[in-house]
Amino acid sequence: MLVRTLSYDEMRAQVLWDLPERLNMAQQCLAHPAGQIAIYELENGPVTYGDLEAKSVALARAICASGIKRGDRVGVLRSQDAWTAAAHLAIWSIGAISVPLFTLFQSDALDTRTGDAGVSLIITDMENAKRQMTAPALVPDALELVSGARLQIADTAPNDPACLIYTSGTTGAPKGALHGHKVLTGHLPGVEMSHDFLGQTDDCLWTPADWAWIGGLFDVLMPGLALGIPVVAARLKKFTPEACCDVVRRAPVRNVFFPPTALRMLKAANVEMKSLRSVASGGEPLGAEMLEWGRQAFGLTINEFYGQTECNMTASSSSVLFAPRPNCIGKPAAGFEIAILDAQGQPSLEEGDIAIQKGAASMMLEYWKRPEATREKFKGDWMLTGDCGIWEQGYLRFVGREDDVITSSGYRIGPAEIEDCLLAHNAVATVGVVGKPDPLRTEIVKAYVVLKSGIHSSSDLVINLQAFVKDRLASYSYPREIEFVDHLPLTVTGKVIRKELKARACAELEGHS
């Protein structure tokens, strides 16, 4: 655990990735007194580390009885509960590889991942066990538990494969990022930093993000277990501001990871939560407007962090270490070296490719069964994120995905900044911005806007929104076209799928040609 410091540089100096020769994440997560609370299930109450280990032992025995051996892939198709945590711990304890799976996946999405991974067994619940799947199901809820039983841990090294997490697939077919047992250690500095030195008295973690995604599994659940911070398990069939407030009211939540979409929904509902000690967010930039709202709604500064499935929690803000800079993510987390690379692959102070230096503990080992894609992901000593960014006085500013950046009349425009600006308008609930091909300007900025309840679209509102952006950003970056829609295409993790909006904008152009 990071020692609380007064300066960012002192905090950075604490992490050198001095990993032990032998490392197993199951052992990391269970190295606490048996009577200490590990997970707080909203419906069933507290689960101690002793309870969690008993579940893990029972599952490990059942998994081995099913014929699973070291290196085999085992799916985990469950939502937030103690058995989900125990499933991963049991799989890791025998040296097998866990594959997190989202319960809302339809058959094609589920079969694509389990088929590609070669999953031999799927740990799930009674409801999902009824589904037609590519591998047999194991439902652990009725397994016999032996109090005081200790989990036998396989002899594993930091780079031995442990977890295969699939990307959301917004830029092509989903790829499996294979991580070693070092990945949990790699997440800890950024997680602690984004929660202003996690581990203070009465800290208790929760996220509405599903534990099937790296943001739920390794930004909240496993770091909480490893650090001895209780984690709230609350299965929300659908995120709503009302359901969110209910969780925070009923459970001892003090530290939350809110995806940007969740924050926007809370903002639209005028929610206030003054009982929290820290709020972290990542996945998309929030911008100055959302940060200011957060200060009013939570009474604190939301700490943004940056990362991706292939290498997560690489940069973060921390309000106790430095003031946030508008439209910037933060600074490199302890243990990470970040560079902006130019076209020749050299570090630059100009806008370019965000890259992470090799050696970071949260960096994937490879893309599963995709050696060519793995090679393309790296350039020299750097892992390419596929994102564009720039340094601003030591802060990392995210410009956009390489395929999201809009080129208009010679200007390079990041859609996130325009989206943030439009979100500040009192008529806008959420928005997605893309570049639409244009014969004169190369591209024009087009905004797809979802209005708040009770607000009606009109040509006057279009003019008003355009002027709103012109007055706050730049004359060249305002949306020349605005289309009002009922909803936006979102990934299962709540990110706007700009690729679909871009295709829609291109189809509109073809339809008029």
N, C-alpha and C positions, 0 to 999 in steps of 0.2 A: 504494500500500500504506500502511495506517495506520502511523504512528510510535508505537511502544510508549510508553505514558504511565503515570503512577502514579495518575491520577484519571479518573473517568468523565467529568467536565466537560471536561477537557483533550482526551480522546478525541473527545467530541461536537463540539468546536470545529474539528476537522480537516476536516469534510465540509460543503460548501455547495452541492453539485451544480453546480459551475462547468464545465458540459459544453462540449466544443469544438463548433464549427459543423459540422464533418464528423466522422462516427464510423461505423466498421464493426467489428462484433464479430470477424470473421475476422482482421482486422488486429491487433486487441487480443490475440487468442489466439496469434498466431504471431510476436509481436515479441520473440523470444528467440534466443540463439545456436543454430545448426543442430545442433550436437553435444550440446546439453543434453537430458536425458531429459524427455519430456513425459508419456508414458503407460507404465506398467509392466503389460504383459499377463501375467497369471498363467501362462498356458500357453506363451507365445512369448517372453517376456522384454521388455527395454526397447525403446521406440519413441521416437526423438529428434524434436525439433521439425522437423529436416530431413526425416525420414521422414514425419511427419504432413503437412508442406506438400506433399511429393511426391504423397501420396495425395489431398490436397485438389485439387491441380492436375489430376490425372488425372480425378477425379470432376467437377470443374467443366467440363472439356472434354466429357465424356460427357453431362453434363446439358444443356449448350448444344446439343450435337449432336442431342439428343432434342427440340429445339424450345422448351425452357423459356426464358422471358425474365423480365425484371425484373417483380416483383409477382406472378408465378405461385406457386402453392403446391405444394411438393414434400414428400411424406411420408418419414419416416425410420422404418422398421420393422425395427429391429435391436436387439440387446442390447448389453452392455458390451464394446466393443472399439474399436481405433483407427479402423476404417472408419466407425463410428458418429460419432465426433468429426469425422472428415474430411468426412462427409456434410453436417453442419450448417455447417461452415466453408465448404465449396464452395458451398452454397446461398446463404449470406449474402454470399459474395464477388461473386456476380453480381447481387445486389439482389433475389433471390427470397425467398420466405417458407418456412421449414422448419416442418413439422408433426410433432412427435414422436408416435410410435404404439407402443403396448405389444404385444409379441409374443404375450402370452397372451390378447389380445382374441379373442373368437370372432367369427364373420362379421358378425353384426348390429352389435356394438359397433364393429368396424373400419369397416364400410360407413357407419354413421351419421356418423362423424367425417370420413372421406375425402369422403363425399358432401356434407356440409354445408360443408366447406372448399373444395370444388371442386378437389381434388388432381389434378394432371395426370400425376404420375410418383411412384413409390414406390421409394425406395432400400432394398433389403432384402438378405437372405442367400439361399443356395440352398434351404434348407428352406422358408422362407416364400414364396419366389417361386413355389412350386407351388400356392399358395392362389388361389382365385377372388377377385379384387379389382376395385375400381371403376376402377383406373388401371393402366397397364403398369408392370412391375417392372424395376428396374435393379440387377443384382448386380455390385458393384464389385471383388470379391475378385481377379478375374483381369485387371484393367486393367493396362496397361503403365505403369510408373513411370519418370519421368525425373529422375535425381538432380540436385539443384541448381536445378530449375525453380522459378520464383517465381510465387506466386499473384497474378493481376491482381485488384485490389480495385475494386469499383464505388464511385462517388462517392455516399455516403449520409450522411444527417443523423441525429442522435439519435432523432428521432421518425419516421423512415421505418420502415415495417413490416418485421419480420425473423423473428418466431417466433409461431406460433399454437398455443397450448397449451390443450387441453380440460380442463375441470373433471371431477372424477370422477363427477358426476351423481348424488350421493346425495340431492339435494333437487330432483329433476326431471331433464329431459333435459340431457345435458352441453352446456355453452356454451363456445365458443372465446374465450379471452382473447388478444387481439392485442397483442403487445408490439413496441416499437421497438428499435433498436440500443442504446439507453441502458440496457436492462434488465440487462445484465451489470454495468455500472458500478454500478447500483442495488443489486445483490446484494453487492458486495464488502465494504462496511463491516460488515454483519451477519454475513457468513461469517467474516471476520477476527476479529470480536468473539467469536463463539461458539466459536472455537478458540483463545481467549486469545492474540490477536495471531498469526494464522497467518503463517508465513514464517520460523519459527525453524529453526536448523540441523537438518538431517535430517528435516524435516517431509515427510510423504507421505500423501495423502488416499485414503480409500476409503469407499464406502457400499454396503450391499446393496440400497439402493433403485434401481430400474431407471432408466436414463437417459432413459426416455420421459416421466418425470414431472419437474415443476419442481424437486422436492427432489433428484433425482439429477443433472439437467442443469445447473441454475443454482445449486444449493447446494454442488456438489462439482466436477463435470467442468469446466465453463467457467471458474469462478473459479480452479481449480487451474491451468488452461492460461494464463489471463491473468496470474496472479501468479508463474508459473514454478515452481509446486509440483507435483512428480510426482503423477499420479493412477493408482491401481491399477484395472485393468479385470479383473473376475472374474465370469464368467457362471455364476451359481448357478441351476440349474433350479428349485430350491426352497430357501428359507432354512431351515437347521437350525443349532442351536448347533455341531454338529460341523463342518459346512461352513464356518461363520464362523471358527471357531478355526483351521481349515486355511488359510484365506486369510491371516489375521494371522500365522501361523507361517511361511508360504512367501514372503510379500511384505514389503517394508520399510514396512509400515503403521504410521503414528504418529498419525494424526488420522482419526477416524471419525465419520460421521453415521449414527446408529442411529435408525430410526423407533421409536416407543414399543413397538409390537408385538414388534419384534426384541429389545428390552431385556427385555421380560417373558418371552420364550422363553429368553433367556440366564439370567435370574434363576431360572426354574423348573428349569433344568438345572444350577444351582450353578456357572456358569462364572466363571472368574477370568482377567483379562487385565491384567497389570501392565506390559506393554511400551508402552502407548499414552501419548502426551503430552496429547491432548485428545479428549473425546467430546462431541458435540453431538447434540441431539435436538429434534424439533419435529413438530407435527401434532396432538398431544393433550397435555394437561398430565400430568406425571409424578407429582407429589405428593411429600411428604416421605419416604414409605417407599421409593420407588424411588431417590430421591437418596441416601438413606443406604446402600442396597444398592450403588449405584454407587461410593461411596467405598470400600467394602470390596472390591468385585470388581475395580475398575480402579485403585484408589489415587489417585483424583482426583475432582473434582466435575463431574458432567455439567452442561453448559451448555444450558439450554432456549432455544429461539428460537420466534418467532411470525410467521406470515405466511400467505398463501394464494396460489392461482394468480394472482389478479388483482393482488396487490401483496405481494411476498414479502420475507422477512427484515427485518421492520419493527421488531421488538423482540428483545432477547436478554439472556441472562445472560452474565457473564464473571467467572470466579472470581478472576482477578487484579486486577479492578477493584472488585468489591463482593461481599459475602457474599450467597448466595442467601437468599430469603425463602420459607419453606414455602408451597406451593400458589400461588406467584406465578411468572409467566413470566420476568420480568426488567424491563429498562428500555428505552426507545426506542433503537434503533440510531442511530448517527451519520447525520445527514441526514434523519431522519424525525421528524415531529410527530404525536403520537397524542393523541386526546381521547376521553373518554367523553361521549357526547351524551345529553341528556334527550329527552323526547317532542317538545319544540319545536325540537330540533336544536341546542341550545346546550350548550357544554362544562359538565360537571357533576362534582362529587365523589361523587355517589351512583351506584348501579349503573345502567348504561345501555348504549347501543350503542357498541362499539369502532369508532372511525373514524380514517382516515389522511388527513392534509392533502394536498391536491393539490400536485403538483410533485415528488413523490418519484420518483426515476429508475426504480425497479422497478415502478411503477404501470402497468397496462395502458393502451393507447390507447383501447380500446373492446371490447365484446363483438362478435364477428364476425357481421355481418348482423342484429344485434339492437339497433336504436337505442332501443327502448322499455326493454329490460332495462338498457341502458347508462345511460339517464336515471334509472332507479330505483336504480341502484347509488350515485348521488351525491346529496348534499344540501348545497347551497351549496358551500363550499370543501372539503368532506370526502367521502371515499369510504367508504361504509358496508360493514363487513366481514360483517354478519349475525351477529356474535358479541356476547354480553353480557359485560361486564367491570366492574371497579371499581378505583380507585387505592387502594393501601395503602402509605402512606409513600413515595411515589415509584415503587413497583413496580406493574406491571400484573398484575392477577389476572384470569384467564380464568374466567368463570362457566359458560359453555356456549353452544352455538348457540341462537339465539332460539327455535327450535322444539324444542330439547332441554331447556330449563329446566323444572323440575317445580314446579307450584304446588300445595301441599298445606296445607290448613287455614290459608291466608293466608301461608304461608312460601314463598319462592322458593328452590328447592334446585337446585344444580348437580350433575349426575350424576357428573362427573369426580372430585369429592372423595370420594364414596361408593365409586366404583370403586377409587380409590387405597387407601382404607381396607381394603376387602375383599381387595385384593391382598397386604396385609400378613399375612393369615391363612395359616398354613402348609398349609392344605388347598386353597387356591384357585390355579388356574393362570391363568385370565383371567376377565373379567367384563364384562357390559354392563348399564347401569342406565337405566331409562326411567320415565316417569310413566304409570300405568294409571288411566283414568277411574274416578272413585268418586263416588257421589251425595252422600256426606256430606262428604268432604274435598276435593272437586274432582278431586284425583288422589292416588293413593298411590304410594310408591316401590316399584318391582318390580325385582329383580335376577335376571338370567340368568347362572348360574355354571357355568363349566367347571372341574371338579376335577382336581387333579394325579393322575398315574398311581398306582394302588394305593389311592386314597381312594374310599370308597363313600358314596353319598348316604343320608341318613336324616333323620327328623324331629328327632332330637337335634342333628344338624349344623345344621339350619335355625335352631334356637333359639340354638345356639352362635354362629353368624354374626351373627344379629340383635343379640345381646348384645355382640358384638365391636364392632359399629358404634356402638351406644348408648353404650358406655363411652368411645369415642374421638372421636365427633363430637357429635351432639345427639339428644335423645330423639325429636324430630319428624322426623329425616331418615333413620332406620333403614329398611331395606327390609321392609315389612309382608308382602311376598310374595317368596319365593325359589324359583326353578325351576332344577333342575340339567339342563344340556344337554351334548351331546357336542361341539358347536362353536358359534361365533358367526358371524353374517353379517359379512363383512369386505369393504371396498373393495379394489381391486387394490393400493392403497398401504398396506393393513394397518389402516385405521381401522375401528372397529366401526360398522356401519350401524344406528344407533339408530332410524332411520325404520322399518326392517323389524321391529325388536323392538317398537317402539311399535304398529305395525299388528297384530302378533301378540297383544300385550296387549289391544288393543281387540277383536280377534276373540274372545278368550277371554271377555271380558265379554258380548259379544253372544250367545255360545254358551250362557251361563248365564241369559240373560234370558228 
